[in-house]
Amino acid sequence: MGTALLHLIAQWAGATAVVALLGCIIAFALALQFSGQPLAPADAAFDLARRLALLGGVAVIVACAASTLYWWRMGVAAGAVAAAIELGIAIASLAFAVAVRALRARAPRP
C-alpha cells in the first residue's frame, strides 16, 4: 500500500469522524426535542444518533491506524513506537467492539 493511499485514508477517515460527530449531536438534539411530543419519531432519532456514534468510532480507529502507519512509512515514527501505538489501537478496538456489543444488546429491537 502506497503512502499516498494511507495518507488519503487517514484524512478521509478523520473527516468522516468529524461529520459523524456533528450528525450525532444533531440527531441527539432532535431526539431530545421529539421525546416530549406524542407521535414524534424520537426512537428513530435516537437510533440514528447511535448509528452515527458507531460510524464515528470506527472512523476514528481507522484514522488512527492509517495515520500511524503513514508516519511510520515516512520515517517520522520509529518502528517500536509505531508498533506500540498500533497495539494500543488494537486494544482500543477490542474495547470498542465489546462496548458496541453491550449497547446493541440493550437497544430496543424494531
Residue pairs with C-beta under 8 A, 6 or more apart in sequence:
3 70
3 73
3 74
6 66
6 67
6 69
6 70
6 73
7 66
7 70
9 62
9 63
9 66
10 62
10 63
10 66
10 67
10 70
13 59
13 60
13 62
13 63
13 66
14 59
14 60
14 63
14 67
16 55
16 56
16 59
16 63
17 56
17 59
17 60
17 63
20 52
20 53
20 55
20 56
20 59
21 52
21 56
23 48
23 52
24 49
24 52
24 53
24 56
27 45
27 46
27 48
27 49
27 52
28 45
28 46
28 49
30 45
31 42
31 45
31 46
31 48
31 49
33 40
34 40
34 41
34 42
34 45
35 42
43 108
47 107
50 103
50 107
54 100
57 96
57 100
58 96
61 89
61 92
61 93
61 96
64 85
64 89
65 86
65 89
68 77
68 82
68 85
68 86
68 89
69 82
69 86
71 77
71 82
72 79
72 82
77 85
